[in-house]
Amino acid sequence: MPAETGTPPRLRTHLTDASGGLGYHLRAMRYRRTLWQPFITELTRWLEQWRPPSRQLVLIGPSAGYTMPEDFLSRFERVSVLEPDPLARWLLKRRFTRQQLEFGNLDCLASPDGPDWLARRYATACLLFCNVLGQAPAISQHAGWAETLRHALRHHHWASWHDVLSATSPPLPQSNDPTATAEGVGQLASRFWRWPTKVLDHDSLGLVGHQDGFLLWQLTPRQWQLVEWGTHQP
């Protein structure tokens, strides 16, 4: 754990990002009610089945919550949000008007000690990573960061949906089984795409430690993400 006198890493406000920001808001406006609907329907089922005992929820990187149902947040007495995009924070408050949202400034994804700070600052809360771990800079920049994350959160109830693979080519027909698991990236890629399709590995397979399933998310007419859903119970 970081020392009590240490300085926690702070979120840096930004409106542009390779996987979020303004570009993501524009895609949501255009495709949320069409291309995204199959993914949103299945994610809603996953979230309904996740029943952590804590009354406080921390959302990490939810953007404007485009894929989350409002009923899910209403199950919690307190909802804290760690989100660097100021437009997303404003839209969250407008979309989830029945919920009092608390916005924090902890950056738990950019540095090696981020997960420890997250675990200590929200010691009794359950944690939900909202399609953000597949883009977390620390995964590629700091060796062993994923294990550090799992160790730091071992006493928490937490869950994540995150990108595992992405491609600009259509997946194979009938490949979208939300309950199937995989032993490795190669096996997973061959299940969804025909070789030699170029597939990007986000280095996040099995990141939570327990696979609950995979689901395709067609972000745009020419962009597909393979998303993993995982949960942890202490």
N, C-alpha and C positions, 0 to 999 in steps of 0.2 A: 504493500500500500504506500502511496505517497505520504510524505511527512505532513503533519498538521499545518506546518508553516509554509508549505509549498504553494505554488501558484497554479490553480487549475487552468488547463487550456481553454481559451475562449473562442466561441464561434465568430467567424468573420462574415459579416453581412455581404451577400452578393446576389445579383440578379441573373448572372450568366453562369452556366455550368455545362459540362459536356453531356450530362445525363439529366439535368433538371433546369431550373430557372425559366426564363421566358420561353425558350423552345418547348419545354415540357408543357407549360400552360397552354400554348397554342395547339399542341397536339391533343391535349385533353379537350379543349373547346371543340375540336373538329371530330374526334373519334370516340369520345367517352361513351356516347350513347349508341354507337354502332360497332366498330371493330373491337372495342374494349369490353363489350357486355359479357361475352362468355367468360372472360377472365374475372370480371367483377363478381359475377354470379358465384363462381367457385370460391373466390376469396371470401365472400360473405359467408359461405358454408364453413370454411376453415375457421374464420373468426368466431362464428357461432359455437363451434365445438371447443374452442379454447376458453377454459373457465378457471383462470387463476384466482386464488382466494383473496388477493389484495384488493383494497378499495381505491388504491391510487394507481393510475396507469401513466407511464411515461412513453410518449411517442417520439421516436428518433427518426428524423428525416421524412416526415409525412407529406411534404409539399403542401398542397391545399386539400389533401384528403380525398382526391377524386375517386379513389377505388374503395373507400371505406364507407360502410353504412352508418348513418347517424345513430341508429339503435345500439350499435356496438359501444359507442362512447358513453351512452346513457347508463350503462351498467356500472359505471365507476363514479365515486363521489368526487374525486379529484383527477384531473387530466393535465399533466405537464407536457410541454412540447419543446423539443430541441430542433429548431429549424432555422437555417441561415438566410433563407429567402424572405425578404420583407413583404413582397407581394403575396407569397404563399401564406404568411402569417395573417395578413389582412383578410385573405379569402377564406382561411380556416374559420376565423371569427364570424364571417358572414354566412358560411355554409352550415356551421354547427352552432346555431344561435341558442339552443337549449342548454348548452354546456358552457360552464365557466372555464376557459382555458388559461393556464398559467404558462408563460413563455420563459424558458431559461436560456442561459448563454454558455453552457458547458459544451465544449467540443470533445466528444468522446471517441472520435473516429480518426483523428489525424496523427496522434502521437502514441508512443508505447504505453504511457501511463493513463491514457484516456479511459480505458475500461475500469481501472481501479477507482478513478474519480467518479465515474458513473455509479459504480456499486456502492460507494460510500455516501455520495450525496443523496441517492434515492434508495436508502437501505431497506425500506419496507415496501417499496413499490414493485409492481410487475412492469416489465419492459417489452416494448414492441418496436422492432426495427422494420421500417416501412420501405422495403425495396431499396435499401441504402447500402447494405454491407457488400454487395457485389461491385460497388464503386468506391468503397472506402480506401483512401490513399494508403493507410497504414498496412493493408494486406500486402501490397507490393513493395512498399518502402521499408518495412520492418520485419525481418525474419521472425517467425514464431508468433506474430501478432494474433492470429486466430486462436492459438492455444492460450495466449494471455487473456483474450476475451472470455473464453470458456471458463478458465480458472477464476477470473475475477467475478464472474456472474454465477458461480456454482451454487450459491445459496439463494439465488433469485429464481422466481418463475419468469421465464422470458421466451420470446418467440421472434421469428424473423421470416419474412418472405424476401427473397433476393435473387438477382440475376445470376445464373450459373453459366449459361451459354447464350450467345446471340448470333444471328445470321441475317443476311439480306436475301437469302433464298427461301422459298416456301418449304415447310417441313413435309415429311412423308404423310400420306393420307392415313387416317386412323391411328396416329401415333400419340394422341393426346390422352393419356391415362393418368388422372390426377392421383391415383393411389400407388402407382408403380415406383419402386426405388431402384437405385443403381449402385454398383460397386466401384465404378470409375468413370472418368470423363469420357474416355474412348467408347465405352459401352453405351453411355448415355447419348453421345453425339450420333452414334450409328443407329440408335433407336429412332431418332427424330429426323435425321438428314441422310441423304444418300451421298456416299463418297463420290467425288472429291470436293464436296461443298466446303467453302471456307467458313469455319465456325470459330468464334472468339470465345476463349475460356476466361472466365472472370475470377478464377482461383478461389471459388467460394463453395465448391461441392462439399456437403457434409459439414458446413461451418458451425452449425448449432450443436452438432454431435449426434442428433437423431433426425433421420429423414422421415417426414410425414407425407411426402409426395411431391410431384412435379406437375407443372402446368404451363402450356404455351400462352404467351401474351402477344398478340399481334398489335404492336404499337402504331404502325402505319402500314399502308399497302405494301411496303417493301422492307419492313423491319419486324423481326420476330425475336422475342426474348423467351428463354426457357427459365422459368422461375421455380425455385425450390422453397417449400414451406417446411419449417422445422420448429420444434418446441422443446423446452427444457423444464423439468421439474426437479427441485432440489431433493 
